Every structure is written in structure tokens, then in C-alpha cells.
Amino acid sequence: MPNAKVGRPVWEGHRQRLRQRMEREGWDALRPHEMVELVLNYAVPRQNLSDVARALVARFGSVGGVFSADREQLLAVEGMTETLSEWVEITGGLMRAYYDIHAESDQRLSCFQEVQAFLKPRLADASVPGLWALYADFDFNLITYSDFGSPDDCWDGATARRLMVEAINSGARYVYLVRFVDAAPLSLPQDDMPRLRALTETLCAADIDLVDCVLANGRDVSSLRLSGRLRVEEGSARMLALREQYEGAGSRE
């Protein structure tokens, strides 16, 4: 039987060596175009992207310059496609949000009080109506957050897909939605609740837990989880434990 590795493109072995070097020695062991190449390979894993990566670094001057470029600028580089440019744009946005957050403090979201503490200084600058997603790791440490703008339909399939893509890309385990509404007292239309619960179940199937949907109006915040409106399905031990953690963490020292 012929060797399955015969005929494998040379660039595939090159990519594997880059990844192994990064895992062994860290990102600093790679040259700028090699860093960009590895990131691009997650978007298009079976193509030789070395020349594209070199062209990007040559055009924008650095790794930071590549991931700060907008889509129109990226598409002007030979070899770039819509898929690659979208991937670079999303990755760059996540990088900036991550470093902005961690430059301020190590923020945790293990309970509603901590979510409030994160949101309060940002309420005045938020667009109303609007939607944010906060992403946290397995230890409830905030990784990044994303502004969805003012989508026509907050609970449709497009929202679910974007939530899953951003959660996976950032390595998140928990998601918190923040719905900015122009209402006092804070409320969500009753017709939205079944669809929000369906979104929760969709994310749960992908092993991503929607911990809470917080309503905010520029001054105040309110938790649908703690009010009982974002109900946990009977028999879901994992979600029941998560709710207990979310309600009780603020009372522990």
C-alpha cells in the first residue's frame, strides 16, 4: 500500500513545523509573517498562505498593522479573499478588546454584582437600543466583549452564529448578553422570552452557557436570570449549578 504521506505539499509540513515551534517556544519564536500565516491557516487550513502573509506584513509594516487594517485595505492585498479579510478583521477586533480590558484590570463575572461593576462605568456611552456580548473563560474571568450594534432581531440565527464564532475564537465558556433598551422600568417584550430561551439552548448544545441576559437603559441594570424570567429547564443539573454560582458568588468572601 503506498505511503499516505507521499505527495503531501511541502507547505503543509512547513505549517506543521511553525505550529510546533509556536507551541514549544511561544509566539515570540516566530517572525511577523509567520505569526500572520498561522492565524490565516485557521480560516483556510488547506492552502499555502505564506506569500499572502508576507504581502500583508510588507503592506502594513507589522503584525499589529495587519490586524488593525479594515476590510477594504486588506482586500487590496494580492491573494486576500473575503473569507480571509473577515477572519483578520474579527481576530483584530478580539485582540483589541482583550488588551483594552486587561489594561484596566482583571475583571471577573462570577456573579451579577461583578457584571454590574463592569457595566456601570460604560452605560452612558452605550448605544440604545443595542446589544453587547461578554465572554468569560472557565474560571469566569472576562476575556473580551463585543458590540453587536442595533440588530433588527437580537434573537435570530445570525446572532446565535456570531455568538458561537466569537466564543470559540476567544476560548470562552460563558456568555452574558446585555440588551440596551429605552425603557423604565427595564423590561423585555414577553414574545421575546421563548426565543431568548431557544438561543440559550442552542448555545448550550455547543457547550457554551448563556449565563444571563442583562437589561440596561443607560442608568440601571436588571438580570433576567435572577428575576426568574430566563428559566432553567427542569433536569438541567449543569445550568442549575451555574445559576447557584451566579446568585451566590457575591456573598462569598
N, C-alpha and C positions, 0 to 999 in steps of 0.2 A: 504494500500500500504506500503511495507516495507520501512524503513528509508534508504535513499540512502547512508548515511554515514556509515552504519553498514558494517563491514568487511574492512574498509579502513585501509591500512597498518599503523602500529604505526609510521614508519619512515616518512610518509607523513605529519603527524601532527607535528613531530619534525622539519622537514624542514620549515614548515609554521611558527612555533614559532621563528626559527632562523631568518627568513626574517623579521618578525615583529619587533624583537628586534633590528636588524640592522637598520631598517627604523626609529625606535623610538630613539635609542641611538647612532647610528653610528657604523662604522666598529670596533672601538676600544672596543666596548662592547663584541665582540666575541673573543673566543680563536683561536689560529692559525689554528687548524684543522677545526674549524667551518667556518672560512673565506674561506679556500680552498674548503670545502664542498659546500658552497653556489655558488661559481664560477663554480664548476663542474656541479652543477644542471642546469645551463643554457645550458650546452651542452647535458646532458642526464637527462631530467626533471622528469622521472618516474622510477628512480631506487634509491635504498638505497646506497649512496656513502660515508657514514660516515666512514666505515672501510678503504676504499681507501684513503680518505683524511687524516686519522690518519697515515696510512702507508707512505704517501708522506711526511708529516711533520717529521715523525720519520727518514725517509731515508735522507732528505735534510736539516733538522735542523731548518727550519723557513719557513714562507710564502715566503719571498724573495728567499730563496734557491729553493723552489718548482718551482717558476715562472722564475728562471734563468736556470733551467736544460734543456738539449737538449732532443730531442725525444727519442733517444736510451736509455738515462738514465731513462726517465720516463717510457718507456715500460718495463724496468727491474723490476718495482714495481708491485707486485701482484695485479691484479684487473684492471690495466690500459689497455685501448684499444687504437687503432689508433685514434678513434674519440676524446677521452678524451685527449690524448697526444697532438694532433693537437690543440685542444682548449687551453690547458695550454700554449703551445708554442706561439700561436698568442696573447693570453692575456698578456703573459710576455713581448713580443715584444712591444705591445702597451703601457704597463706600463713604460718600459724603455724609449721609445721615448717621452712619455708625460713628465716624470720628467726631462729628458735631456733638453727639450725645455723650461720648466718653470723654470729650474735652471738658464737659461740665461736671460730671460726677458719675459714680457707679449707681445707676438707678435700678431699683427692684420693683416688681409688680406682683408681689406675692399676696396682696390684699387690696381691697378697694381704697383704703386710705392712701396707699402708695400710688395708685393710679391717679387719685385726686391731686396728690402732691406734684406729680409730673404735669398734669393738665393745667392746674390753676394759673401759673405764670404765662401760659400760652393761649388762654381763652380769648383774650382781647384781639389777638392777631389772626384768629381762625376765620375762614370764610363761612358764612351762614346763608343758605344751607350748605353742608359739606359732610365729608366722610373721611376719617382717618383710620388707619390700621396700625396698631402697636404690636411688635413681635418680640417675644421673650424666649430664652433658652430653657433647658430642663430645670434649671435652678431659679426660674422666674426673674432672671436678670434681663433687663431691656437690651435688645440687640440693635434695633432700629425702628423707625416708624415711617409711614408713607401717607402722603396726602392724595386722596382719590379725587379731589375737586368736588364738583357737584353733579354726580351722575344722575341721569334721568330716573334710573331704577337701581337703588342701592342693593337690592337682594336678588339680582338676576344672575344668570350663569356667568356673565363676564366678570362680575365681582368675585364669585367663587374661584374662577380660574386664576384671576390675578392674585388673590389671597394665597392660593396654593403655590403658585410660582414664586412669589416673594418669600413665603415661609420656607420653602425648600432651598431657595438660593441663599437665604441668610442663616440657614441652620436652625430655624425656630421650631419650638414645640408648642408654644401657646400664642394665641392671637386675641387681641382685645379690639373691638370696634368702637369708635367714638363718632356718634351721629350728632352733628351740629344742627340744631333746629331753632327756628324763630318763634318760640312759644314759651309762655309762662302761665301756669306751671308746666314743667317739662313733660312731654307726652309723645307717644308714637301711635299712629293710627292702628286701630285694632286689627284691620285687614293685613297689616304688615307682619304681625306676630307669627302666624303659621309659616310664612316664607322665611322669616329670620330663623325660626327653629329648623326649617328644612336646610338652610345654609349651614347651621351648626352641625347637623347630621352628615352633610356632605363632607365637611372638613374633618369630622371625626373618623369617617371611613378612610381618609388619607393619613390617619394618625396625627392629626393636628387638632388641638382642642380650642374651641372658641370659648374663652373663659367668661367674657362679659360683653354686653353692648351698653356703652355708657352714653347717656343723652346729655348734651351741653348746649347752653344758649348764650355763651359769652360771659356769663356771670356765675352760673350754678352748674353742678353736675349731678346726675342721678343714675343709679345702677339698675338695669333691668334684671340682672341676676339676683341681686339682693332683694328686689321687690317681689320676686317670685314669678315675674312675667316671662322670663326666659327659663322655662321649666326644664327639669332634667327628666328624661324618660325613665319610667319605672324599671328597675333591674339593672340600670347602668351604674355599676359599682364604681367605675373609674370616675365618672362625672360627679357622682355623689361625694366621693372623697375630695375631688377638686373643689367643689363648692364649699365643703367644710374648711378646706385650707384657705380659700379666698375670704370667707367670712371671719375665720378665727385668727388668721396670722397677725392681724393688727393688735390683738390683745396680748400677744406673747412678747416677752422681753427678748 
